[in-house]
Amino acid sequence: MKITIIGAPMDLGAGRRGVDMGPSAIRKAGLHDMLRRLGHEVVDAGDLFIHISESLEVKEPALRFLDEILTSCRTLADKVEEAALAGRIPVVLGGDHSIALGTIAGVCRAAKRVGVVYVDAHGDFNTPDTSPSGNIHGMPLAAAMGLGDPRLVGIGPRQPMLRKEDVALMGIRDIDPAEARLIRDFGLAAHTVRHVDEIGMKAVVDDCVARATRDTDWLHVSFDMDAIDPAYAPGTGTPVSGGITEREAHLAMEILADSGKVRSIEVVETNPILDNGNQTGQLAARLIASCLGKRIL
């Protein structure tokens, strides 16, 4: 495979500082060498320039740092599109999950119909009307599917960028009440951690892959490190106990790799300030390797 790594050190969409150092932490964990040992060609496009929150003013409390996030996501979309059209696999390192708007916009420019497996402790299905915080990292999936502020919804080449039948949400366990109603009313396929407990990770991922690849020409994987239990991934800004295990996370990535259809990946919400010896950054790098073909034998 030909892979382009793109760093998106965004923390304007989150409520805590530090996640802007996530791309460096994942690189420091040896990501490039892991991928090259698999035989892949790796090019690193560096990091986007993103303003720090201390230099900015919050103009809209319900959409914190909206203008700056949109500007950065448009730049990210350009880089993702460029890599995708060159036949390369964009691997985007976050940064908070608001960058998903840029990544998805970029792949939607390169593909006619995109399927997404979205792994997260949270639904990221808030709108400005339902969000209790105004943090945009809780809104990207809703916006990509046509819900929320028109400025977020309109970032891509079409509206909505994603069809609900092509998206599967997995690993959720911490959902705001209004957000939960919105997910149910919208009819989004959402596998909670209870589903993982009841039927097993393999069955859950098989269903997600089937949904995201049935009628699409592109499979995107969006993986938030807070989907994993903080016992294994402590370095994340919104940890929630009771998450999936490290081994379950690898199994999910391995099954995605087995599909042979993964065309882009983003791994977000690694916060080195809150980590223990880069434990979370190292796990993020290994998970990317698993999604791109690393096997035990």
WONOR-V492413 format. One record per residue. N is the residue number from 1. RES is the residue in one letter. OMEGA is omega as a letter, one per 40 degrees, with the letter a starting at -180 (NA if undefined). Layout:
BEGIN
N & RES & OMEGA
N & RES & OMEGA
END
This chain:
BEGIN
1 & M & i
2 & K & a
3 & I & i
4 & T & i
5 & I & a
6 & I & i
7 & G & i
8 & A & a
9 & P & a
10 & M & i
11 & D & a
12 & L & a
13 & G & a
14 & A & a
15 & G & a
16 & R & i
17 & R & i
18 & G & a
19 & V & i
20 & D & i
21 & M & a
22 & G & a
23 & P & i
24 & S & a
25 & A & a
26 & I & i
27 & R & a
28 & K & a
29 & A & i
30 & G & a
31 & L & a
32 & H & a
33 & D & i
34 & M & a
35 & L & i
36 & R & i
37 & R & i
38 & L & i
39 & G & a
40 & H & i
41 & E & a
42 & V & i
43 & V & i
44 & D & a
45 & A & i
46 & G & a
47 & D & i
48 & L & i
49 & F & i
50 & I & i
51 & H & i
52 & I & a
53 & S & a
54 & E & a
55 & S & a
56 & L & i
57 & E & i
58 & V & a
59 & K & a
60 & E & a
61 & P & i
62 & A & i
63 & L & a
64 & R & i
65 & F & a
66 & L & a
67 & D & a
68 & E & i
69 & I & i
70 & L & i
71 & T & a
72 & S & a
73 & C & i
74 & R & i
75 & T & i
76 & L & i
77 & A & i
78 & D & a
79 & K & i
80 & V & i
81 & E & a
82 & E & i
83 & A & a
84 & A & a
85 & L & i
86 & A & i
87 & G & a
88 & R & i
89 & I & i
90 & P & i
91 & V & a
92 & V & a
93 & L & i
94 & G & e
95 & G & i
96 & D & a
97 & H & i
98 & S & a
99 & I & i
100 & A & i
101 & L & i
102 & G & a
103 & T & a
104 & I & i
105 & A & a
106 & G & a
107 & V & i
108 & C & i
109 & R & a
110 & A & a
111 & A & a
112 & K & a
113 & R & a
114 & V & i
115 & G & a
116 & V & i
117 & V & a
118 & Y & a
119 & V & a
120 & D & i
121 & A & a
122 & H & a
123 & G & a
124 & D & a
125 & F & i
126 & N & i
127 & T & i
128 & P & a
129 & D & a
130 & T & a
131 & S & i
132 & P & a
133 & S & a
134 & G & i
135 & N & a
136 & I & i
137 & H & i
138 & G & a
139 & M & a
140 & P & a
141 & L & i
142 & A & a
143 & A & i
144 & A & a
145 & M & i
146 & G & a
147 & L & i
148 & G & a
149 & D & a
150 & P & a
151 & R & i
152 & L & a
153 & V & a
154 & G & a
155 & I & a
156 & G & a
157 & P & i
158 & R & i
159 & Q & e
160 & P & i
161 & M & a
162 & L & i
163 & R & a
164 & K & a
165 & E & a
166 & D & a
167 & V & i
168 & A & i
169 & L & a
170 & M & i
171 & G & a
172 & I & i
173 & R & a
174 & D & a
175 & I & i
176 & D & a
177 & P & i
178 & A & i
179 & E & i
180 & A & i
181 & R & a
182 & L & i
183 & I & a
184 & R & a
185 & D & a
186 & F & a
187 & G & a
188 & L & i
189 & A & a
190 & A & i
191 & H & i
192 & T & i
193 & V & i
194 & R & i
195 & H & i
196 & V & i
197 & D & a
198 & E & a
199 & I & i
200 & G & a
201 & M & a
202 & K & a
203 & A & i
204 & V & a
205 & V & i
206 & D & i
207 & D & i
208 & C & a
209 & V & i
210 & A & i
211 & R & a
212 & A & a
213 & T & a
214 & R & a
215 & D & a
216 & T & i
217 & D & a
218 & W & i
219 & L & i
220 & H & i
221 & V & i
222 & S & a
223 & F & i
224 & D & a
225 & M & i
226 & D & i
227 & A & a
228 & I & i
229 & D & a
230 & P & i
231 & A & a
232 & Y & a
233 & A & a
234 & P & a
235 & G & i
236 & T & a
237 & G & a
238 & T & a
239 & P & i
240 & V & a
241 & S & i
242 & G & a
243 & G & i
244 & I & a
245 & T & i
246 & E & a
247 & R & i
248 & E & i
249 & A & i
250 & H & i
251 & L & i
252 & A & a
253 & M & i
254 & E & i
255 & I & i
256 & L & i
257 & A & a
258 & D & a
259 & S & a
260 & G & a
261 & K & a
262 & V & a
263 & R & i
264 & S & a
265 & I & i
266 & E & i
267 & V & a
268 & V & i
269 & E & i
270 & T & a
271 & N & a
272 & P & i
273 & I & a
274 & L & a
275 & D & i
276 & N & i
277 & G & a
278 & N & i
279 & Q & a
280 & T & i
281 & G & i
282 & Q & i
283 & L & i
284 & A & i
285 & A & a
286 & R & i
287 & L & i
288 & I & i
289 & A & i
290 & S & a
291 & C & a
292 & L & i
293 & G & i
294 & K & a
295 & R & i
296 & I & i
297 & L & NA
END
